């Protein structure tokens, strides 16, 4: 892949790469090199994943029994979209820095 080309990773691939970096004896730079990632991209993914986990935990703590399932699904979808928007915004900023 030449400089300037961007690879797209699925959410599952990103999670797998993040988990790979958590293994004992594995460095983040090693994982980034193996997957052709900039360290800044890795750290952004990790921040988004951790932020999403916190949102999910907070949402679960506030959940009350008998709550309308459609409302819960809509709120979860909105949170997912916000996380995607945050990631795309960060990617756009990263691309603008390279211009």
C-alpha positions in Angstrom: 0.0 0.0 0.0 1.6 3.3 -1.1 1.6 6.4 1.0 -1.7 8.3 0.8 -3.8 5.2 0.3 -6.1 4.4 3.2 -7.2 1.0 4.3 -10.6 0.5 5.9 -11.0 -1.9 8.8 -14.3 -3.3 10.0 -15.3 -2.9 13.6 -14.5 -6.6 14.2 -11.0 -6.1 12.7 -10.4 -3.1 14.9 -11.4 -5.0 18.0 -9.2 -7.9 17.1 -6.2 -5.5 16.6 -6.9 -3.9 19.9 -7.1 -7.3 21.6 -3.9 -8.4 19.9 -2.1 -5.4 21.5 -3.2 -6.5 24.9 -1.4 -9.8 24.8 1.6 -10.2 27.1 4.9 -9.4 25.5 3.3 -7.6 22.5 4.1 -4.0 21.9 1.7 -1.5 20.3 4.3 -0.5 17.8 4.7 -4.1 16.8 1.0 -4.5 16.2 0.8 -1.3 14.3 3.7 -2.3 12.1 2.1 -5.7 11.4 -1.2 -4.1 10.3 0.2 -1.1 8.6 -1.3 1.4 11.1 -0.1 4.7 12.4 0.2 4.6 16.2 -2.2 7.6 16.4 -4.9 5.6 14.6 -4.5 2.7 17.1 -4.7 5.1 20.1 -7.8 6.8 18.5 -9.5 3.4 18.1 -8.6 2.5 21.7 -10.1 5.7 23.0 -13.3 5.3 21.0 -13.6 1.7 22.2 -13.0 2.6 25.8 -15.4 5.5 25.5 -18.0 3.2 23.9 -17.6 0.8 26.8 -18.1 3.5 29.3 -21.2 4.7 27.5 -22.6 1.1 27.4 -21.9 0.6 31.2 -23.5 3.9 32.1 -26.5 3.1 29.9 -26.8 -0.3 31.5 -26.7 1.2 35.0 -29.5 3.6 34.2 -31.7 1.0 32.6 -34.9 0.3 34.4 -36.9 -2.9 34.0 -39.9 -2.7 31.7 -38.4 0.2 29.7 -39.7 0.4 26.2 -37.4 -1.7 24.0 -37.8 0.6 21.0 -36.6 3.5 23.0 -33.6 1.5 24.3 -32.7 0.4 20.7 -33.0 4.0 19.4 -30.7 5.3 22.2 -28.2 2.6 21.5 -28.3 3.4 17.8 -27.8 7.1 18.5 -24.8 6.3 20.7 -23.3 4.1 18.1 -23.8 6.8 15.4 -22.1 9.3 17.7 -19.1 7.0 18.1 -18.9 6.6 14.3 -19.2 10.3 13.8 -16.4 10.9 16.3 -14.2 8.3 14.5 -14.8 9.8 11.1 -14.2 13.3 12.4 -10.9 12.2 13.8 -10.0 10.5 10.6 -10.8 13.6 8.6 -8.7 15.7 10.9 -5.8 13.3 10.5 -6.2 13.5 6.7 -6.3 17.3 6.8 -3.0 17.3 8.7 -1.4 15.3 5.9 -2.5 17.8 3.2 
